[in-house]
Amino acid sequence: MRSFIIGGAGFVGSHLTDLLVSRGPVTLYDNLTVGKREFVARHLETGAATLVQADALDLDALEAAMAGHDVVFHLAANPEARWGLERPRLDLEQGTIATWNAMEAARRNGVTRFVFSSSGTVYGDVSDPRGEGDLGSLPISLYGASKLAGEALLSAYSECFGLRCTICRFGNVVGPRGTHGAILDFCNKLRAHPDHLDVLGDGRQAKPYLHVTDCAAGLLFVLDHAPGSLAIYNLAPPDTTSVRRIAELCVAASPHKSARIEYGGGAQGWPGDVPQSRLLPDKLAALGFRVRHSSDRAVELAVAEIAREVFGA
Ligand SMILES: NC(=O)c1ccc[n+]([C@@H]2O[C@H](COP(=O)([O-])OP(=O)(O)OC[C@H]3O[C@@H](n4cnc5c(N)ncnc54)[C@H](O)[C@@H]3O)[C@@H](O)[C@H]2O)c1
C-alpha cells in the first residue's frame, strides 16, 4: 500500500506515519508551516517515508507528488480555529480550497481511497451529544464551516467520480508533538509568565479530548473497515474534560506550582468557540473500534507528555 498524507509532518500526521510505515511506503506532503521534519525524522532516515515540502494550494505540485499512490489522508488545515477571526480568508483557502485540491489531485491520479480529518465543530453550538446524523445546527466558526464544506465536497466527489471517502470528525486531539491546543498553550504561557496563567473563558468549557495515539489508530481502522462509498464517523471518547481541569493539571505538571489561574470570564473562549461539545462514538464502536483512553485520561497523559516537552524532564 502506497500512502500519501497531506499534512503528514504535523501532529496527527506524524503519529499516523508511525503506524502506516509498516504497510508500505509513505509520502508526506507538507509545507512545514506548522509541521516539523523532526516529528518524522526517523522514518525519513530509514527511507520508510519521503517528505515533499510543498503547498496543498499548488494543485500541479500536489497532483504530481500524488501519482502512484493508493490511499490519500488529507490532514492539512488551518491549525487554530480562532485565527479565522484575524484572517477571514484563511479557512476558505487552507480548508475548503485545499480540500478541493486534494480530491481533485486524487481524481486526476485515479486514487480510489480518501480519508478526511473533519471536526466536531461541524455540529455547531450544541451541548447535547451529537451522532453522525445530527447536523441540526450549523458551524459557528469559519474553521467549522470549512470542515463542513470539505465534507460536502467529499460527498459530491464520491458520488460523481467514484472516490471512496471516509470522514472522521475528531474531538480535540492531544498528546506529544502537539503543535497547538490548550495544553501546549497553557504550558507555553506558564514558561513565559511563571506567576500566573491566563485562561480564556470561565474555565467551564468542556469538550471530548482524544489521545493522538487513538486518533491515528482510528484513522487506520476506518481505512480498513469503513463500508461503502461515503462513511462518516465521530472519532472521540464519550466523555468530556473541562478547561479548568486542564489548567489545574498544567500548573501541577509545571515547575511553577504556585501560579495563579486567572479566568477571562464568559462561557466562550472566543467568538466561534463551542463551549460545550460531546460526540457520540457509537457508530464507530458498532463497526468495532473503541478509543483506549477516556477524555480525562487522554488529558492526563497529554499534560505529562507536553509538560516534558516544554519544561524538560
Ligand atoms: N488537533 C486537533 O485537536 C484537531 C481536532 C479536530 C480536527 N483536526 C484536524 O485534523 C487535521 C490534523 O490536525 P493536526 O492537529 O495534526 O494539525 P497540524 O497543524 O499539526 O498538522 C497539519 C499539517 O498540515 C501542514 N499544512 C497546513 N497547511 C498546509 C498547506 N496549505 N499545504 C501543505 N501542508 C499544509 C502543516 O504544516 C502541518 O504539518 C487538521 O485537518 C485538523 O483540522 C484536528
The ligand as an ORCA input file, in Angstrom:
! r2SCAN-3c Opt
* xyz 0 1
  N      -5.661     18.612     16.669
  C      -6.965     18.687     16.906
  O      -7.398     18.898     18.044
  C      -7.945     18.502     15.790
  C      -9.312     18.423     16.078
  C     -10.227     18.262     15.044
  C      -9.767     18.169     13.737
  N      -8.439     18.266     13.487
  C      -7.985     18.234     12.104
  O      -7.012     17.200     11.966
  C      -6.048     17.580     10.988
  C      -4.657     17.440     11.573
  O      -4.556     18.301     12.685
  P      -3.207     18.492     13.458
  O      -3.559     18.798     14.854
  O      -2.261     17.399     13.148
  O      -2.692     19.855     12.813
  P      -1.218     20.262     12.413
  O      -1.266     21.725     12.125
  O      -0.227     19.780     13.406
  O      -0.982     19.444     11.064
  C      -1.359     19.923      9.820
  C      -0.147     19.851      8.920
  O      -0.520     20.377      7.642
  C       0.504     21.224      7.181
  N      -0.153     22.197      6.299
  C      -1.038     23.149      6.657
  N      -1.438     23.824      5.572
  C      -0.816     23.261      4.517
  C      -0.826     23.520      3.126
  N      -1.549     24.508      2.610
  N      -0.058     22.756      2.330
  C       0.703     21.752      2.849
  N       0.758     21.467      4.143
  C      -0.001     22.219      4.974
  C       1.130     21.838      8.421
  O       2.470     22.234      8.214
  C       1.026     20.686      9.409
  O       2.184     19.874      9.361
  C      -6.425     19.001     10.572
  O      -7.195     18.921      9.387
  C      -7.276     19.498     11.695
  O      -8.208     20.481     11.266
  C      -7.521     18.432     14.470
*
